[in-house]
């Protein structure tokens, strides 16, 4: 009789005769029947096979490997990535499964190695090529501080490289438009979300009486490719506020810095109002997020009031909007001035890990700066680019102004050149400088490429002059006035010339003397006293720098006349 049920091994086979009416029963001599182990894939037995639940997959995806073996086989299957054992599972009803999420990006030769059992030899499956593609990343960029930055002050740009789980490596290049600012190396960053339902907004409802609630659509693909973003369709309303479930973070946060963050995009520009209040609904604070047609991560800083009650409640509203859709993803609340990586969780608080890269600079000039963070990617993660939600505005900084004189002290009438030097952080100031003597404008100058402006004057009167340089400012620097310098102008001697109408003259004859007083600057004023030895002949009052004296009292003989100038505010006698 044929038999196929003998197990592997040596079997002592006998034939036992039952006997009949003529013969008594009998048993034959035994024979040794040797049954060898079967080999999967040989002699009609099914081979060891392996299959993948997801091929190609993405780094960090869970891939389930399933191996099958011939019917009746027992033992274990070891799943191999080339020569590396991934793990082992027992055969149950001819199959074994193993789930793995640690395969790095690349192509992996996966085989199933069967251990064998009492009836079957061990065997190895034909390999499959498991393709693991790089995982996508989402970059979000923040500036600290985000407002009040001026030329010359320091600002730190932070790019969060969100992966959802494992740490990325590589670098982030920070760009200001097409200009490279610098790079930062990606390092580990963690974040703890205090909110439940961080990616689940299916609980949304209207918070205004009599106003229809937004329509909640099925989950859609979020910014990182996860199928967990909630799309809300708002009805066209006037005066209606629509908000989601008020998400509560548990804890005591009085006086602490907090950050609310979430991803959002909209079919048309939609203004979202974000409210943070304490657990009793008091101490409400409000911020605004202007959504656009691409995913943006909004990070809104808050500081809880010192007297706030326990817990914190976050709600997001669309106010007085026309009909449209807004997709929201990954809302979270953190005890920090700036939120960290987003946390993918649903229904409980959780911590998440990602990468962070920073770059600090004080070299930005005035104006608007659309800074982006360009992640290089690595062996497991794709590169990507993130941007500030809105460009960073750099305000005017403070320049330093110094004024100097080419000649101090100077003499009255001499030309003096005043030089204003303007310096500032990052760049040389441009524009004009007004030179003042006290409150009086004495001239202007245009700054050159070195930040200097000059003006020359010879019009300063004798005395001390407080000279300042007043800079009008430009796009990078505000107006500033230098500290004054004291320009001293000394008086100088005037020149006196005299002519006689007749010389020699006769006794009793009338003689006219003409006096002219000149100087290096303004026309001298004052008087000239005329003496003949000890005798005073008269005093001449200068008019336009000259004057005359006529006398007929000169006696016979030679007279040495002295003409003495009195001097004025600018000239010595």
Phi, psi and omega per residue, in radians:
X1 nan 2.453 3.089
X2 -1.347 2.507 3.105
X3 -2.494 2.388 -3.124
X4 -2.165 0.297 -3.046
X5 -1.820 0.021 -3.135
X6 -1.180 2.287 3.092
X7 -1.368 2.900 3.139
X8 -1.151 2.438 -3.135
X9 2.404 -2.956 3.128
X10 -1.826 2.236 -3.076
X11 -2.047 2.261 3.063
X12 -1.528 1.914 -3.013
X13 -1.820 2.202 3.027
X14 -2.214 2.792 3.057
X15 -1.916 2.143 -3.101
X16 -1.888 2.017 -3.125
X17 -1.595 2.313 -3.049
X18 -1.395 -0.302 -3.058
X19 1.470 2.982 3.077
X20 -2.621 -2.758 -3.081
X21 -1.242 -0.359 -3.104
X22 -1.847 -0.421 -3.047
X23 -2.221 2.508 3.041
X24 -1.429 2.761 3.103
X25 -1.112 2.716 -3.131
X26 -2.704 2.781 3.123
X27 -2.166 2.386 -3.110
X28 -1.315 2.883 2.966
X29 -1.158 2.499 -3.112
X30 -1.289 2.694 2.950
X31 -2.122 2.647 3.112
X32 -1.652 1.943 3.104
X33 -1.695 2.004 3.137
X34 -1.611 2.148 3.093
X35 -1.991 2.016 3.128
X36 -1.440 2.720 3.069
X37 -1.120 2.530 3.064
X38 -1.438 2.741 3.090
X39 -2.017 2.172 3.100
X40 -0.958 2.330 3.140
X41 1.537 -0.007 -3.119
X42 -2.200 2.488 3.068
X43 1.143 0.614 3.092
X44 1.501 -0.068 3.094
X45 -1.445 2.529 -3.133
X46 -1.136 2.523 3.115
X47 -1.368 2.927 2.963
X48 -1.317 2.227 3.119
X49 -2.179 2.798 3.114
X50 -2.429 2.515 3.128
X51 -2.463 2.713 3.136
X52 -1.964 2.500 3.112
X53 -1.369 -0.324 -3.068
X54 -2.642 1.872 -3.090
X55 -2.616 1.964 0.104
X56 -1.335 2.786 3.077
X57 -2.072 3.107 3.089
X58 -2.023 2.498 3.118
X59 -0.820 2.306 -3.085
X60 1.461 -0.168 3.012
X61 -1.134 2.511 2.995
X62 -1.418 2.150 3.117
X63 -1.977 2.212 3.106
X64 -1.714 2.114 3.101
X65 -1.709 2.294 -3.132
X66 -2.133 2.171 3.086
X67 -1.944 2.488 3.061
X68 -2.087 2.636 -3.097
X69 -2.369 2.905 -3.132
X70 -1.018 2.649 3.098
X71 -1.010 2.415 3.111
X72 1.542 -0.138 -3.129
X73 -1.367 2.604 3.057
X74 -2.233 -3.065 3.131
X75 1.888 -2.727 -3.071
X76 -2.253 2.781 3.024
X77 -2.017 2.200 3.015
X78 -1.766 2.178 -3.114
X79 -1.616 2.175 -3.009
X80 -2.006 2.411 2.937
X81 -1.871 1.651 -2.976
X82 1.014 -1.992 -3.117
X83 -1.728 0.084 -3.112
X84 -1.754 2.193 3.098
X85 -1.360 2.156 3.091
X86 -1.447 -0.614 -3.105
X87 2.873 3.009 -3.105
X88 -2.327 2.592 3.100
X89 -2.449 2.573 3.111
X90 -1.337 2.622 3.031
X91 -1.294 2.290 3.046
X92 -2.259 2.034 -3.112
X93 0.935 0.697 3.022
X94 1.470 0.125 3.111
X95 -2.495 2.766 3.106
X96 -2.493 2.502 -3.139
X97 -2.194 2.704 3.084
X98 -2.648 2.288 -3.135
X99 -1.827 2.359 -3.109
X100 -2.416 2.398 3.096
X101 -2.224 0.244 -3.061
X102 -1.837 0.102 3.134
X103 -1.183 2.233 3.120
X104 -1.334 2.871 3.140
X105 -1.098 2.395 -3.108
X106 2.443 -2.949 3.116
X107 -1.890 2.224 -3.035
X108 -2.041 2.128 3.064
X109 -1.386 1.800 -3.040
X110 -1.745 2.268 3.060
X111 -2.278 2.789 3.054
X112 -1.968 2.116 -3.122
X113 -1.838 2.001 -3.122
X114 -1.505 2.334 -3.073
X115 -1.294 -0.376 -2.997
X116 1.454 2.919 3.058
X117 -2.574 -2.783 -3.071
X118 -1.185 -0.338 -3.093
X119 -1.974 -0.315 -3.051
X120 -2.200 2.408 3.009
X121 -1.256 2.715 3.015
X122 -1.137 2.721 -3.122
X123 -2.755 2.804 3.125
X124 -2.126 2.401 -3.123
X125 -1.276 2.883 2.895
X126 -1.192 2.423 -3.058
X127 -1.332 2.732 2.966
X128 -2.083 2.684 3.101
X129 -1.715 1.872 3.100
X130 -1.538 1.992 -3.139
X131 -1.612 2.143 3.088
X132 -1.993 1.998 3.125
X133 -1.498 2.749 3.095
X134 -1.082 2.546 -3.140
X135 -1.443 2.568 3.067
X136 -1.269 2.767 3.061
X137 -2.257 2.792 3.067
X138 -2.200 2.211 -3.139
X139 -1.849 2.357 3.000
X140 -2.230 2.424 -3.008
X141 -2.102 2.388 3.134
X142 -2.305 2.646 3.054
X143 -2.009 2.369 3.110
X144 -2.262 2.011 -0.075
X145 -1.284 2.785 -3.105
X146 -1.638 -0.230 3.093
X147 -2.419 2.858 3.083
X148 1.302 0.264 3.137
X149 -1.465 2.308 3.134
X150 -2.120 2.887 3.109
X151 -0.984 2.219 3.126
X152 1.667 -0.286 3.116
X153 -1.541 2.780 -3.020
X154 -1.552 2.438 3.051
X155 -2.383 2.421 3.130
X156 -1.910 2.199 3.062
X157 -1.733 2.335 -3.130
X158 -2.153 2.234 3.016
X159 -1.933 2.195 3.039
X160 -1.702 2.105 3.109
X161 -1.700 1.741 -3.036
X162 -1.524 2.193 3.122
X163 -2.106 -0.259 3.141
X164 1.587 -0.406 -3.098
X165 -2.663 -1.439 -2.954
X166 -1.499 2.767 -3.019
X167 -1.307 2.241 3.001
X168 -1.436 2.879 3.033
X169 -2.167 3.139 3.112
X170 1.920 -2.775 -3.073
X171 -2.324 2.820 3.007
X172 -2.104 2.235 3.058
X173 -1.713 2.171 -3.121
X174 -1.630 2.178 -3.061
X175 -2.065 2.433 2.995
X176 -1.905 1.589 -2.970
X177 1.163 -2.098 3.113
X178 -1.674 0.051 -3.088
X179 -1.725 2.257 3.095
X180 -1.382 2.153 3.085
X181 -1.515 -0.734 -3.099
X182 2.890 -3.067 -3.109
X183 -2.247 2.775 3.052
X184 -2.387 2.542 3.135
X185 -1.556 2.357 -3.119
X186 -1.267 2.259 3.075
X187 -2.295 3.021 -3.043
X188 -1.207 2.457 3.043
X189 -2.470 2.432 3.107
X190 -2.147 2.756 3.105
X191 -2.510 2.490 3.081
X192 -2.023 2.070 3.139
X193 -1.548 2.234 -3.135
X194 -1.552 -0.053 -3.072
X195 -1.794 2.484 2.879
X196 -1.379 2.935 3.069
X197 0.968 0.794 -3.076
X198 -1.119 -0.466 3.126
X199 -2.130 0.235 -3.082
X200 -2.061 1.816 3.095
X201 -1.948 0.454 -3.125
X202 -1.248 -0.111 3.135
X203 -1.585 0.163 -3.040
X204 -1.078 2.531 3.093
X205 -2.707 2.850 3.127
X206 -1.237 2.526 3.057
X207 -1.908 0.225 3.103
X208 -2.062 2.271 -3.105
X209 -1.059 2.330 3.086
X210 1.360 0.067 -3.137
X211 -1.879 2.330 -3.102
X212 -1.136 2.500 3.110
X213 -1.333 2.711 3.024
X214 -1.126 2.664 3.113
X215 -1.502 2.267 -3.127
X216 -1.673 2.107 3.120
X217 -1.600 2.980 3.087
X218 -1.118 2.769 -3.123
X219 -1.001 2.470 3.098
X220 -2.129 3.066 -3.092
X221 -1.294 2.220 3.133
X222 -1.471 -3.055 -3.046
X223 -1.142 -0.372 3.141
X224 -1.797 0.191 -3.138
X225 1.578 -0.110 3.119
X226 -1.311 2.480 -3.065
X227 -1.560 1.116 -3.033
X228 -2.499 0.291 3.071
X229 -1.490 2.463 -3.127
X230 -1.783 2.235 3.107
X231 -1.803 2.234 -3.131
X232 -1.990 2.321 3.061
X233 -1.866 2.081 -3.105
X234 -1.616 2.332 3.027
X235 -1.269 2.684 3.078
X236 -1.241 2.116 -3.108
X237 -2.434 2.884 3.003
X238 -2.149 2.146 3.082
X239 1.372 0.176 -3.117
X240 -1.774 2.426 3.039
X241 -1.828 2.352 3.104
X242 -2.092 2.235 3.131
X243 -2.421 2.856 3.118
X244 -1.598 -3.065 3.021
X245 -0.918 2.301 3.103
X246 -1.301 1.966 -3.049
X247 -1.490 2.255 -3.040
X248 -1.896 2.236 2.992
X249 -1.754 2.300 -3.058
X250 -1.626 2.289 3.098
X251 2.699 3.139 3.081
X252 -1.925 2.015 -2.980
X253 -2.149 0.214 -3.090
X254 -0.972 2.259 3.084
X255 1.308 0.102 -3.062
X256 -1.725 2.661 2.994
X257 -1.335 2.403 -3.132
X258 -2.312 2.807 3.050
X259 -2.433 2.281 3.008
X260 -1.844 2.260 3.119
X261 -2.357 2.658 3.061
X262 -2.906 2.801 3.036
X263 -1.717 2.517 3.105
X264 -2.692 2.600 2.903
X265 -2.512 2.786 -3.092
X266 -2.450 2.730 3.119
X267 -1.210 -0.484 3.007
X268 -2.514 2.851 -3.091
X269 -0.995 2.140 -3.106
X270 -2.215 2.366 3.101
X271 -1.639 2.082 3.093
X272 -1.815 2.372 3.068
X273 -1.811 2.178 -3.118
X274 -1.890 2.193 3.135
X275 -1.970 2.414 2.995
X276 -2.206 2.182 -3.139
X277 -2.408 2.922 3.112
X278 -1.417 3.103 -2.999
X279 -1.117 -0.303 3.114
X280 -1.685 0.076 -3.131
X281 1.455 0.208 3.141
X282 -1.813 3.045 3.111
X283 0.964 0.812 -3.091
X284 -1.266 2.372 3.010
X285 -2.147 2.643 -3.023
X286 -2.329 2.484 3.025
X287 -2.456 2.869 -3.041
X288 -2.086 2.475 3.022
X289 -2.228 2.168 3.131
X290 -1.722 1.830 -3.055
X291 -1.402 2.851 3.128
X292 -2.457 -3.003 -3.038
X293 -1.462 0.045 3.058
X294 -2.147 2.723 -3.138
X295 -1.084 2.293 3.007
X296 -2.287 2.532 3.026
X297 -1.792 2.094 -3.128
X298 -1.699 2.283 3.061
X299 -2.125 2.034 -3.032
X300 -2.041 1.984 -3.116
X301 -1.412 2.482 3.060
X302 -2.394 2.757 2.956
X303 -2.223 2.033 -3.136
X304 -1.139 2.479 -3.139
X305 -1.063 2.608 -3.108
X306 -1.042 -0.527 -3.127
X307 -1.762 0.364 -3.085
X308 -1.142 2.561 3.081
X309 -1.336 2.899 3.138
X310 -1.056 2.743 3.104
X311 1.278 2.880 -3.140
X312 -2.491 2.416 -3.081
X313 -2.089 2.243 3.100
X314 -1.910 2.322 2.973
X315 -2.398 2.665 -3.132
X316 -2.195 2.275 -3.068
X317 -2.204 2.581 2.899
X318 -1.947 2.161 -2.965
X319 -1.988 2.233 3.052
X320 0.894 0.829 -3.120
X321 -1.755 2.616 2.943
X322 -1.260 2.941 -3.125
X323 -1.019 2.433 3.130
X324 3.107 3.091 -3.119
X325 -2.082 2.539 3.032
X326 -2.294 2.265 3.057
X327 -1.801 2.307 -3.082
X328 -2.215 2.491 -3.054
X329 -2.631 2.478 2.911
X330 1.095 0.794 3.072
X331 -1.252 2.440 3.111
X332 -2.661 2.764 3.138
X333 -2.207 2.268 -3.117
X334 -2.315 2.698 3.037
X335 -1.537 1.302 -3.091
X336 -2.832 2.759 3.098
X337 -1.284 -0.511 3.118
X338 -2.301 2.262 -3.122
X339 -1.169 2.637 3.101
X340 -1.609 -2.675 3.138
X341 -1.057 2.649 -3.141
X342 -1.309 2.682 -3.078
X343 -1.972 2.079 3.102
X344 -1.528 1.847 3.132
X345 -2.637 2.734 -3.096
X346 -2.456 1.841 3.037
X347 1.709 0.022 3.140
X348 -2.774 2.756 3.034
X349 -1.224 2.684 -3.072
X350 -2.815 2.855 3.053
X351 -2.002 2.544 3.128
X352 -2.281 2.828 -3.100
X353 -2.217 2.554 3.054
X354 -2.783 -2.809 -3.129
X355 -1.969 2.661 3.116
X356 -2.370 2.400 3.072
X357 -2.354 2.440 -3.107
X358 -2.259 2.728 3.041
X359 -2.592 2.265 -3.115
X360 -1.983 2.354 -3.131
X361 -2.527 2.653 3.000
X362 -2.205 0.381 -3.022
X363 -1.776 0.056 -3.090
X364 -1.282 2.460 3.113
X365 -1.630 3.004 -3.080
X366 -1.132 2.560 3.106
X367 2.171 -2.856 -3.065
X368 -1.722 2.346 -3.061
X369 -2.225 1.831 3.117
X370 -1.459 1.358 -3.014
X371 -1.349 2.389 3.072
X372 -2.173 2.752 3.039
X373 -2.052 2.071 -3.081
X374 -1.832 1.901 -3.138
X375 -1.427 2.334 -3.063
X376 -1.264 -0.406 -2.956
X377 1.405 2.946 3.057
X378 -2.566 -2.838 -3.038
X379 -1.156 -0.353 -3.099
X380 -2.036 -0.287 -3.059
X381 -2.135 2.476 3.081
X382 -1.332 2.586 3.017
X383 -1.266 2.810 3.126
X384 -2.856 2.990 -3.123
X385 -2.233 2.322 3.038
X386 -2.062 2.862 -3.089
X387 -2.463 2.735 2.970
X388 -1.015 2.535 3.086
X389 -1.020 -0.605 3.052
X390 -2.576 2.589 -3.090
X391 -0.984 2.585 3.097
X392 -1.437 2.257 3.111
X393 -1.694 2.162 3.086
X394 -1.760 2.086 -3.131
X395 -1.478 3.061 -3.136
X396 -1.122 2.390 3.059
X397 -1.634 -2.917 -3.102
X398 -1.974 2.126 3.063
X399 -1.616 2.801 3.066
X400 -1.892 2.318 -3.125
X401 -2.080 2.339 3.097
X402 -2.327 2.393 3.096
X403 -2.034 2.499 -3.134
X404 -2.405 2.724 -3.136
X405 -1.934 2.531 3.100
X406 -1.379 -0.324 -3.074
X407 -2.686 1.932 -3.095
X408 -2.629 1.994 0.093
X409 -1.363 2.848 3.075
X410 -2.119 2.864 3.059
X411 -1.608 2.622 3.120
X412 -0.990 2.310 3.131
X413 1.615 -0.270 3.103
X414 -1.298 2.605 3.074
X415 -1.438 2.240 3.108
X416 -2.074 2.319 3.094
X417 -1.820 2.167 3.064
X418 -1.743 2.339 3.138
X419 -2.094 2.170 3.033
X420 -1.750 2.310 3.103
X421 -2.061 2.136 3.134
X422 -1.934 2.261 3.074
X423 -2.254 2.681 3.120
X424 -2.749 2.845 3.091
X425 -1.201 2.474 2.979
X426 1.357 -0.599 -3.065
X427 -2.687 2.899 3.131
X428 -1.563 2.253 3.104
X429 -1.035 2.639 3.082
X430 -2.165 2.954 3.088
X431 2.005 -2.667 -3.029
X432 -2.123 2.769 3.114
X433 -2.197 2.341 3.048
X434 -1.836 2.236 3.137
X435 -1.686 2.320 -3.098
X436 -2.203 2.511 2.970
X437 -1.875 1.689 -2.966
X438 1.176 -2.074 3.109
X439 -1.755 0.062 -3.061
X440 -1.714 2.217 3.092
X441 -1.273 2.223 3.120
X442 -1.981 -0.074 3.097
X443 2.829 3.015 3.111
X444 -2.345 2.830 3.079
X445 -2.631 2.696 3.119
X446 -1.808 2.297 -3.134
X447 -1.142 2.373 3.084
X448 -1.612 -2.984 -3.059
X449 -1.159 -0.258 3.116
X450 -1.732 0.016 3.136
X451 1.486 0.411 -3.129
X452 -2.027 2.532 3.046
X453 -2.380 2.468 -3.089
X454 -2.264 2.777 2.955
X455 -2.683 2.564 -3.127
X456 -2.070 2.518 3.097
X457 -2.603 2.569 3.008
X458 -2.138 0.289 -3.019
X459 -1.687 0.049 -3.119
X460 -1.266 2.312 3.134
X461 -1.410 2.951 -3.131
X462 -1.126 2.372 3.120
X463 2.422 -2.962 3.115
X464 -1.778 2.305 -3.042
X465 -2.144 2.102 3.057
X466 -1.383 1.792 -3.065
X467 -1.701 2.259 3.061
X468 -2.260 2.760 3.048
X469 -2.011 2.116 -3.087
X470 -1.877 1.975 -3.111
X471 -1.606 2.348 -3.059
X472 -1.465 -0.226 3.136
X473 1.602 2.905 3.045
X474 -2.585 -2.827 -3.077
X475 -1.190 -0.329 -3.103
X476 -1.800 -0.420 -3.024
X477 -2.364 2.517 3.067
X478 -1.439 2.958 3.130
X479 -1.110 2.558 3.134
X480 -2.680 2.594 3.115
X481 -2.071 2.366 -3.128
X482 -1.216 2.832 2.928
X483 -1.173 2.547 -3.093
X484 -1.307 2.636 2.894
X485 -1.976 2.681 3.125
X486 -1.721 1.952 3.085
X487 -1.617 2.052 3.138
X488 -1.687 2.206 3.101
X489 -2.003 2.069 -3.111
X490 -1.586 2.595 3.072
X491 -1.248 2.718 3.127
X492 -2.217 2.830 3.136
X493 -1.350 2.415 3.057
X494 -1.505 2.868 3.113
X495 -1.862 2.206 -3.119
X496 -1.924 2.188 3.068
X497 -2.142 2.524 -3.077
X498 -2.299 2.416 3.000
X499 -2.199 2.594 3.117
X500 -1.895 2.490 -3.129
X501 -1.276 -0.428 3.114
X502 -2.714 2.233 -3.119
X503 -2.741 1.988 0.127
X504 -1.383 2.794 3.098
X505 -2.104 2.946 3.133
X506 -1.745 2.696 3.128
X507 -1.022 2.331 3.127
X508 1.503 -0.151 -3.133
X509 -1.373 2.487 3.137
X510 -1.397 2.226 -3.137
X511 -2.101 2.318 3.102
X512 -1.878 2.196 3.082
X513 -1.814 2.246 3.118
X514 -1.902 2.168 -3.109
X515 -1.908 2.314 3.048
X516 -2.190 2.159 3.125
X517 -1.950 2.165 -3.114
X518 -2.167 2.747 3.113
X519 -2.577 -3.107 -3.063
X520 -1.460 -0.203 -3.103
X521 -2.220 -2.148 -3.122
X522 -1.110 2.781 3.122
X523 -1.134 2.229 -3.129
X524 -1.079 2.607 3.067
X525 -2.152 3.067 3.103
X526 2.001 -2.628 -3.048
X527 -2.329 2.824 3.037
X528 -2.230 2.130 3.114
X529 -1.625 2.256 -3.114
X530 -1.887 2.166 3.133
X531 -2.236 2.584 3.050
X532 -2.030 1.584 -3.013
X533 1.164 -2.099 -3.133
X534 -1.612 -0.020 -3.077
X535 -1.689 2.212 3.082
X536 -1.456 2.177 3.132
X537 -1.606 -0.452 -3.139
X538 2.699 3.070 3.139
X539 -2.168 2.307 3.135
X540 -1.806 2.202 3.024
X541 -1.627 2.145 -3.061
X542 -1.225 2.401 3.030
X543 -2.268 1.991 -3.067
X544 1.007 0.593 3.035
X545 1.505 0.110 -3.137
X546 -2.561 2.932 3.112
X547 -2.994 2.941 -3.085
X548 -2.265 2.712 3.023
X549 -2.388 2.205 -3.136
X550 -1.997 2.283 -3.122
X551 -2.500 2.581 3.053
X552 -2.175 0.398 -3.016
X553 -1.777 0.042 -3.096
X554 -1.217 2.285 3.113
X555 -1.431 2.924 3.111
X556 -1.110 2.462 3.123
X557 2.186 -3.031 -3.119
X558 -1.654 2.309 -3.099
X559 -2.103 2.192 3.030
X560 -1.735 1.746 -3.086
X561 -1.518 2.480 3.115
X562 -2.005 2.159 3.109
X563 -1.880 1.885 -3.041
X564 -1.866 2.012 3.126
X565 -1.416 2.384 -3.057
X566 -1.350 -0.368 -3.035
X567 1.437 2.912 3.061
X568 -2.534 -2.806 -3.050
X569 -1.161 -0.339 -3.080
X570 -1.953 -0.360 -3.025
X571 -2.171 2.513 3.032
X572 -1.501 2.833 -3.132
X573 -1.434 nan nan
